[in-house]
């Protein structure tokens, strides 16, 4: 990697965030911008990306596996513009999923402008509206990039009109409505201001960023002569140096080795010394002696620093407005694993270890909340959605944690004395042949159809309004109804008065009555009872959920039954038996599948479903008590 450039003046510095709906090509475009910036030697990007030359910014293993961006990331390129001056462009890549909206909200404070990427076929989608609204709240003028213009059935002109209508709907001012449009293909690495005038590279996009994104010192902010003010928006961690504070210097100059004041969110002031100062260079960081107003940097040596703190002049410690994010919408019970198989896989299994890990997550995950449960072994963890919490759980299991998880619960809120629940906008792109089945599923959960459009390639675009409670468990059923071809997205819209009962799972479950090894004979006998989640040879325990019943009641079965041998030769002895393959349940699918009396057992190697009460007689007793209580309520 080339050495860091000399300190760039604020007039030749650009801080830009890239925002978009999921899968509209943000990370791919950033990768191409890095490749074409001229800041890397041949083969260097593949080395930084671990031998892969795509999705360089998605460095997290889970991000690579799932093809999504989870964590916002910074990089910087030096671009020589047509005026023969070198401009330093700090690029902030953000997630597209609304579940990771906390990442978007906090890093937008670091930017002076934003690239709004919109798919040339899909147009604005639910998360497009979400991220754009957050950018407008932060005062950023969007630069619209209509991406994937080489896609079949692309409709860039219509999409541009839809973006304009969306800006009007969000109440954008005339300055934001006068946006520049760039047509691009992130995958092919070209951009153009006019589709009739082709371009071979991304130079038109770089030039537009230089011309349209304001410099940090414009409009009266970013004064290097003022007292130091730096807002911490991200935390990194190193085993060698501890916490690393990442943020933007809004005023003044921060220098290596100098004393600074940390102004906490509660107003407390704590003095510290800058041990090391790092500037973003390409995909990495390089040491520097000072960073001026308007630039982004990483600071080492500030013990106890948190997101939202202001690093200020010790003689004049004035705090910047803290980072604020929307409140969580989903809560979930996390507790120790107390099944018969507890401790066989996990390295960290105690409540103290789980608590320490959740507290550590709070330091960097600003949209997360953790509260104590009814007992010392339980925690109530709240986040933006099932995916948000699912990624946390997947990360924990890979780190060696073992725990049990309860069913997600929607967080209710009291508005003007009325108990309200979150309502979301649900967008489904489905093959027209499966449209009826999907509409029946959503309608059965009280979803209200708002819009329906026919799209090319035999698909229909459906827009619903539906409660967050009804969304839990819906994704898997829609994928089943559409043979896996439906694309579903949703985002929070508003709070509305609580209406109706929570949708229940239509089918019961099959529960193991004995502990032991699953046998082929037992699986053969149960094949007409429903779908199984286990295969012959798997170890199960009494109370574990081993399948889905084809009726609406739970059924206790002996999944470990052995075939009794006799001296009578059966007529069907030589018959070949074909066993149905088990249904493999992912972590998110399992969390959405379970009911209130069930748990997901999560270990580094296994995802199991179980009843809270493993003993069958205890479950029957609890059912009788629940029925008696319900009858007493009806009489009153």
Secondary structure as GFF3:
##gff-version 3
##sequence-region A 1 636
A	DSSP	three_ten_helix	10	12	.	.	.	ID=ss1
A	DSSP	beta_strand	13	20	.	.	.	ID=ss2
A	DSSP	alpha_helix	26	36	.	.	.	ID=ss3
A	DSSP	alpha_helix	44	48	.	.	.	ID=ss4
A	DSSP	alpha_helix	61	66	.	.	.	ID=ss5
A	DSSP	beta_strand	73	80	.	.	.	ID=ss6
A	DSSP	beta_strand	86	93	.	.	.	ID=ss7
A	DSSP	three_ten_helix	98	100	.	.	.	ID=ss8
A	DSSP	alpha_helix	101	107	.	.	.	ID=ss9
A	DSSP	three_ten_helix	108	110	.	.	.	ID=ss10
A	DSSP	beta_strand	113	119	.	.	.	ID=ss11
A	DSSP	alpha_helix	126	137	.	.	.	ID=ss12
A	DSSP	beta_strand	142	147	.	.	.	ID=ss13
A	DSSP	alpha_helix	156	169	.	.	.	ID=ss14
A	DSSP	alpha_helix	174	177	.	.	.	ID=ss15
A	DSSP	beta_strand	181	185	.	.	.	ID=ss16
A	DSSP	beta_strand	190	192	.	.	.	ID=ss17
A	DSSP	alpha_helix	203	212	.	.	.	ID=ss18
A	DSSP	three_ten_helix	218	220	.	.	.	ID=ss19
A	DSSP	beta_strand	229	238	.	.	.	ID=ss20
A	DSSP	beta_strand	242	251	.	.	.	ID=ss21
A	DSSP	beta_strand	253	255	.	.	.	ID=ss22
A	DSSP	beta_strand	259	263	.	.	.	ID=ss23
A	DSSP	beta_strand	269	273	.	.	.	ID=ss24
A	DSSP	beta_strand	276	281	.	.	.	ID=ss25
A	DSSP	beta_strand	284	287	.	.	.	ID=ss26
A	DSSP	beta_strand	290	292	.	.	.	ID=ss27
A	DSSP	beta_strand	296	300	.	.	.	ID=ss28
A	DSSP	beta_strand	310	312	.	.	.	ID=ss29
A	DSSP	beta_strand	330	335	.	.	.	ID=ss30
A	DSSP	alpha_helix	351	362	.	.	.	ID=ss31
A	DSSP	beta_strand	369	372	.	.	.	ID=ss32
A	DSSP	beta_strand	378	383	.	.	.	ID=ss33
A	DSSP	alpha_helix	386	398	.	.	.	ID=ss34
A	DSSP	beta_strand	403	405	.	.	.	ID=ss35
A	DSSP	beta_strand	409	410	.	.	.	ID=ss36
A	DSSP	beta_strand	413	415	.	.	.	ID=ss37
A	DSSP	beta_strand	418	431	.	.	.	ID=ss38
A	DSSP	three_ten_helix	432	434	.	.	.	ID=ss39
A	DSSP	alpha_helix	435	444	.	.	.	ID=ss40
A	DSSP	beta_strand	448	455	.	.	.	ID=ss41
A	DSSP	beta_strand	459	467	.	.	.	ID=ss42
A	DSSP	alpha_helix	468	471	.	.	.	ID=ss43
A	DSSP	alpha_helix	474	481	.	.	.	ID=ss44
A	DSSP	beta_strand	487	497	.	.	.	ID=ss45
A	DSSP	beta_strand	509	512	.	.	.	ID=ss46
A	DSSP	beta_strand	516	517	.	.	.	ID=ss47
A	DSSP	alpha_helix	520	525	.	.	.	ID=ss48
A	DSSP	beta_strand	530	532	.	.	.	ID=ss49
A	DSSP	beta_strand	539	540	.	.	.	ID=ss50
A	DSSP	beta_strand	544	549	.	.	.	ID=ss51
A	DSSP	beta_strand	555	557	.	.	.	ID=ss52
A	DSSP	alpha_helix	587	593	.	.	.	ID=ss53
A	DSSP	beta_strand	598	602	.	.	.	ID=ss54
A	DSSP	beta_strand	607	611	.	.	.	ID=ss55
A	DSSP	alpha_helix	616	635	.	.	.	ID=ss56
###
